[in-house]
Amino acid sequence: MAFAHLRESMTRGNLWLYILSELRHGKATPGELRSRVGGKHGFTPAAITFYTVLYRLRKEGLVRKSSDVFRSAYEITPWGSEELERGLKLLEDTRKAL
């Protein structure tokens, strides 16, 4: 039970980390991103959750659309790269502290 809760909070609860991590390897459409998260990280977020997080990342300036074309790819911004590094450092610091 405790491990399942930890896994849920570390995956779906922090989906933004996975999205930014995938985008640092290159542009991707939302569908590609969602598939990559599922394939590489072992969980596929619900579509509504995924698109909500992607919208928030865009609103915060952490990702941007590469064009205004429907189904255009997204890319990480410099601010998004900084936030990803801050998040990864926090995870590493927490791991060391435990």
RAKAZI-V921188 format. One record per residue. N is the residue number from 1. PHI is phi in radians with two decimals (none if undefined). PSI is psi in degrees with one decimal (999 if undefined). OMEGA is omega in degrees with one decimal (* if undefined). Layout:
n=N phi=PHI psi=PSI omega=OMEGA
n=N phi=PHI psi=PSI omega=OMEGA
This chain:
n=1 phi=none psi=-48.0 omega=-179.2
n=2 phi=-1.12 psi=-43.0 omega=-179.6
n=3 phi=-1.14 psi=-40.9 omega=179.2
n=4 phi=-1.06 psi=-41.1 omega=178.3
n=5 phi=-1.12 psi=-43.1 omega=178.8
n=6 phi=-1.08 psi=-45.7 omega=180.0
n=7 phi=-1.06 psi=-43.1 omega=179.3
n=8 phi=-1.08 psi=-45.3 omega=-178.0
n=9 phi=-1.25 psi=-28.9 omega=179.9
n=10 phi=-1.45 psi=-16.5 omega=179.7
n=11 phi=-1.85 psi=-83.1 omega=-177.2
n=12 phi=-1.09 psi=-33.4 omega=-179.5
n=13 phi=-1.24 psi=-17.1 omega=179.5
n=14 phi=-2.30 psi=42.2 omega=-177.3
n=15 phi=-0.99 psi=-31.7 omega=-179.0
n=16 phi=-0.99 psi=-36.1 omega=178.5
n=17 phi=-1.09 psi=-42.2 omega=-178.7
n=18 phi=-1.20 psi=-40.1 omega=178.8
n=19 phi=-1.13 psi=-49.1 omega=179.6
n=20 phi=-1.12 psi=-38.3 omega=178.8
n=21 phi=-1.06 psi=-43.2 omega=178.7
n=22 phi=-1.19 psi=-37.1 omega=-178.7
n=23 phi=-1.26 psi=-20.8 omega=177.9
n=24 phi=-1.22 psi=-14.7 omega=176.9
n=25 phi=-1.58 psi=-3.6 omega=177.6
n=26 phi=2.44 psi=166.0 omega=-179.5
n=27 phi=-1.08 psi=152.3 omega=177.1
n=28 phi=-2.79 psi=148.2 omega=173.6
n=29 phi=-1.31 psi=162.5 omega=178.1
n=30 phi=-0.98 psi=-41.6 omega=179.1
n=31 phi=-1.09 psi=-42.1 omega=177.3
n=32 phi=-1.12 psi=-43.1 omega=179.7
n=33 phi=-1.05 psi=-47.5 omega=-178.6
n=34 phi=-1.08 psi=-41.5 omega=177.9
n=35 phi=-1.15 psi=-40.5 omega=179.8
n=36 phi=-1.14 psi=-40.4 omega=177.1
n=37 phi=-1.07 psi=-46.2 omega=179.8
n=38 phi=-1.10 psi=-43.2 omega=-177.7
n=39 phi=-1.27 psi=-40.0 omega=-174.9
n=40 phi=-1.52 psi=-34.2 omega=-171.3
n=41 phi=-1.91 psi=-2.6 omega=171.3
n=42 phi=1.43 psi=14.0 omega=173.9
n=43 phi=-2.57 psi=143.5 omega=177.2
n=44 phi=-1.98 psi=112.0 omega=-178.9
n=45 phi=-1.18 psi=149.8 omega=175.0
n=46 phi=-1.02 psi=144.7 omega=-176.0
n=47 phi=-0.99 psi=-45.8 omega=-177.8
n=48 phi=-1.13 psi=-39.2 omega=177.4
n=49 phi=-1.12 psi=-46.5 omega=-179.0
n=50 phi=-1.02 psi=-50.6 omega=-177.1
n=51 phi=-1.19 psi=-31.5 omega=176.0
n=52 phi=-1.13 psi=-46.0 omega=179.3
n=53 phi=-1.13 psi=-43.2 omega=178.8
n=54 phi=-1.07 psi=-41.5 omega=177.2
n=55 phi=-1.07 psi=-44.2 omega=-179.8
n=56 phi=-1.14 psi=-39.8 omega=177.8
n=57 phi=-1.08 psi=-39.8 omega=178.6
n=58 phi=-1.18 psi=-43.6 omega=-179.8
n=59 phi=-1.08 psi=-36.0 omega=179.6
n=60 phi=-1.40 psi=-7.3 omega=179.4
n=61 phi=1.47 psi=17.4 omega=-179.1
n=62 phi=-1.54 psi=-23.5 omega=173.6
n=63 phi=-2.37 psi=162.1 omega=175.6
n=64 phi=-2.53 psi=154.9 omega=174.7
n=65 phi=-1.35 psi=142.4 omega=-179.0
n=66 phi=-1.35 psi=-17.5 omega=174.7
n=67 phi=-2.78 psi=176.2 omega=178.8
n=68 phi=-1.64 psi=7.3 omega=178.5
n=69 phi=-1.22 psi=142.4 omega=176.7
n=70 phi=-0.97 psi=137.8 omega=-177.8
n=71 phi=1.07 psi=32.3 omega=178.5
n=72 phi=-1.29 psi=161.5 omega=-179.1
n=73 phi=-1.33 psi=157.2 omega=174.2
n=74 phi=-1.89 psi=155.6 omega=175.9
n=75 phi=-2.44 psi=154.5 omega=179.3
n=76 phi=-1.38 psi=144.3 omega=176.8
n=77 phi=-1.66 psi=167.7 omega=175.3
n=78 phi=-1.00 psi=-39.7 omega=177.4
n=79 phi=-1.11 psi=-39.7 omega=177.3
n=80 phi=-1.09 psi=-40.0 omega=177.5
n=81 phi=-1.11 psi=-40.8 omega=177.9
n=82 phi=-1.11 psi=-44.9 omega=-179.8
n=83 phi=-1.15 psi=-37.5 omega=176.5
n=84 phi=-1.07 psi=-46.8 omega=179.4
n=85 phi=-1.08 psi=-39.4 omega=176.8
n=86 phi=-1.10 psi=-42.0 omega=178.9
n=87 phi=-1.13 psi=-43.2 omega=179.2
n=88 phi=-1.14 psi=-37.5 omega=177.4
n=89 phi=-1.13 psi=-41.0 omega=177.7
n=90 phi=-1.06 psi=-43.7 omega=178.5
n=91 phi=-1.08 psi=-43.6 omega=179.5
n=92 phi=-1.15 psi=-43.5 omega=177.8
n=93 phi=-1.08 psi=-39.7 omega=178.3
n=94 phi=-1.14 psi=-43.3 omega=177.8
n=95 phi=-1.04 psi=-45.0 omega=179.8
n=96 phi=-1.13 psi=-38.8 omega=-178.2
n=97 phi=-1.21 psi=-26.9 omega=179.9
n=98 phi=-1.40 psi=999 omega=*
